Amino acid sequence: MDNLTLLSPSVLDDYVITVERPRLKNEGLGDNEKLFRYGASLGSVIRVYPSLDRAMDHAREHIRLREESRRSVANGTLILASTLTLSKGRFSRSWHAPPGGLWGCLIFADTLLPQFRNFLPLIPGIACCEALRQVGASDASIRWVNDVLVQGKKLAGFLVEGVCSPVHREQYHLLGFGVNLNNDCFPPELKGSAISLAQVLGAEVDLASFALSFFAKLRYYTGLLFHEEEQWLARGGLREYTDEHPVLKRWKELSDTPGQRVIFGYDVMESPQYEAVVSGISNDCGLVLLHADGTESVEHSGEVRYCP
């Protein structure tokens, strides 16, 4: 059911208070009110459109128009569309975004210190993977950095891009997301590699309910990112941040990438570079790769595909 127009900041607030916080408490993670307050800006504005060309382009235009009219851009603005006609993923690859999926973009003000920015791309994959497992896709897992796979096929993808506003030169992160929910018809080139939640569960999903769960988890992990930064500053912030960040710890729990033999490349579909075994993830989110000659390298950008 495509009922995204039911979403609003107050509906998301109520969901966090009545569903997400009690769920975490029941799972032994405490009330976590402080973390949700830290992430409360996410979804402060929610705009839903019947169709857009590309959500991230619309977000850039939204920032420009707000600045030119001398108004501020609300941090945490969510832009959603029932369908995207020119959607793109990494390296300008087209993303099939017909009715039935969750498509959109989050505008996130770049206020994080450099030591903590690396963890931001991990958050959407974590939130989506948790939301999928919660509704029955128990084998949902994250492929580095933030692709979400179910049954070995891609169900969700995320793209984080930096943008500098044209008037005030303020920095933002645009977090684009695409989640295959009820859209179960894929073009020929994707049929063997993509899957939807409806196909996994054998039934349609309520889009608004899934979106609320996903956005509530985004709030939680965004809050966790800010909270950890605050704690580090409270300890003096005089050394490099070399701890295992709690966001990274949760990512590792949900990812099946460590231990996999992979093909690595900066555009792995067009220009694969080499095969290696993933021996771990460094504390700054780098992919640690073990080569056939016994040497290791660490990659902080690029992408992987699992070897058959």
ABEGO torsion letter per residue (X at the ends): XBAAAABBAAAAAAAAAAAAAAAAAAAGAEAGAAAAAAAAABGABBBBBABBABAAAAAAAAAAAAAAAGBBBBBGBBBBBABBAABBBBGGBBBBBBBGBBBEBBBBBBABBAAAAAAAAAAAAAAAAAAAAAAGBAABBBBOAABBBBGGBBABBBBBBBBBBAAAGBBBBBBBBBBBBABABBBAAAAAABBBAAAAAGBBBBAAAAAAAAAAAAAAAAAAAAAAAAAAAAAGGABBBABBBAAAAAAAAABAABGBBBBBBABAAABBABBBBBAEBBAAGBBBBBBAAGBBBBBABEBBBBBX
